[in-house]
Amino acid sequence: MRVEELTAKVLKNNPKMDRYQLALAVSKRSDELLNGAKSKLNIDPKKVKAADLALMELAEGLIVVKGFVDIEK
């Protein structure tokens, strides 16, 4: 899948998440993968960029994002 399709899938499955929060989640997971964390997908991490792999994991629902709080105005 293309990055745009993966992004749309993540945002559709997580209606309270915005693009900024998605970027933070991808960044955090990407750092984890680069520091030796195992991928939850059966994809060789040496053949795919860490950010793309993180986005794929989020799109498949294998990674749960916690900690974002809606601030009411």
TIPA-931490 format. One record per residue (C-alpha): x, y, z; residue in three letters; chain; residue number from 1. Coordinates in nm, 2 decimals. Layout:
       x       y       z  residu  chaine  num
       X       Y       Z     ALA       A  NUM
...
//
This chain:
       x       y       z  residu  chaine  num
    0.00    0.00    0.00     MET       A    1
    0.10    0.36   -0.06     ARG       A    2
    0.18    0.59    0.23     VAL       A    3
   -0.14    0.79    0.16     GLU       A    4
   -0.35    0.48    0.17     GLU       A    5
   -0.20    0.37    0.50     LEU       A    6
   -0.24    0.71    0.65     THR       A    7
   -0.61    0.72    0.55     ALA       A    8
   -0.66    0.37    0.69     LYS       A    9
   -0.51    0.47    1.03     VAL       A   10
   -0.71    0.79    1.05     LEU       A   11
   -1.03    0.61    0.95     LYS       A   12
   -0.98    0.34    1.22     ASN       A   13
   -0.89    0.61    1.48     ASN       A   14
   -1.14    0.89    1.44     PRO       A   15
   -1.01    1.08    1.74     LYS       A   16
   -0.65    1.09    1.61     MET       A   17
   -0.53    1.37    1.39     ASP       A   18
   -0.24    1.38    1.15     ARG       A   19
   -0.01    1.54    1.41     TYR       A   20
   -0.08    1.27    1.66     GLN       A   21
   -0.02    1.01    1.39     LEU       A   22
    0.31    1.16    1.30     ALA       A   23
    0.42    1.15    1.67     LEU       A   24
    0.31    0.78    1.69     ALA       A   25
    0.49    0.69    1.37     VAL       A   26
    0.80    0.87    1.50     SER       A   27
    0.80    0.69    1.84     LYS       A   28
    0.75    0.35    1.68     ARG       A   29
    1.01    0.42    1.42     SER       A   30
    1.26    0.50    1.69     ASP       A   31
    1.18    0.18    1.87     GLU       A   32
    1.23   -0.02    1.55     LEU       A   33
    1.56    0.15    1.48     LEU       A   34
    1.68    0.07    1.84     ASN       A   35
    1.62   -0.30    1.79     GLY       A   36
    1.25   -0.36    1.86     ALA       A   37
    1.10   -0.65    1.67     LYS       A   38
    0.85   -0.58    1.40     SER       A   39
    0.50   -0.72    1.45     LYS       A   40
    0.47   -0.79    1.08     LEU       A   41
    0.64   -1.06    0.88     ASN       A   42
    0.84   -0.81    0.68     ILE       A   43
    1.22   -0.79    0.68     ASP       A   44
    1.30   -0.45    0.85     PRO       A   45
    1.62   -0.42    0.64     LYS       A   46
    1.41   -0.40    0.32     LYS       A   47
    1.16   -0.14    0.45     VAL       A   48
    1.22    0.20    0.60     LYS       A   49
    1.14    0.21    0.98     ALA       A   50
    0.88    0.49    0.93     ALA       A   51
    0.70    0.29    0.66     ASP       A   52
    0.71   -0.02    0.88     LEU       A   53
    0.57    0.17    1.18     ALA       A   54
    0.29    0.32    0.96     LEU       A   55
    0.21   -0.03    0.83     MET       A   56
    0.19   -0.17    1.19     GLU       A   57
   -0.05    0.12    1.29     LEU       A   58
   -0.27    0.06    0.98     ALA       A   59
   -0.30   -0.31    1.07     GLU       A   60
   -0.40   -0.23    1.43     GLY       A   61
   -0.10   -0.41    1.57     LEU       A   62
    0.02   -0.10    1.76     ILE       A   63
   -0.22    0.08    2.00     VAL       A   64
   -0.17    0.45    2.06     VAL       A   65
   -0.23    0.56    2.41     LYS       A   66
   -0.18    0.89    2.60     GLY       A   67
   -0.35    1.14    2.38     PHE       A   68
   -0.60    1.35    2.56     VAL       A   69
   -0.86    1.58    2.41     ASP       A   70
   -0.85    1.93    2.56     ILE       A   71
   -1.19    2.09    2.58     GLU       A   72
   -1.20    2.46    2.53     LYS       A   73
//
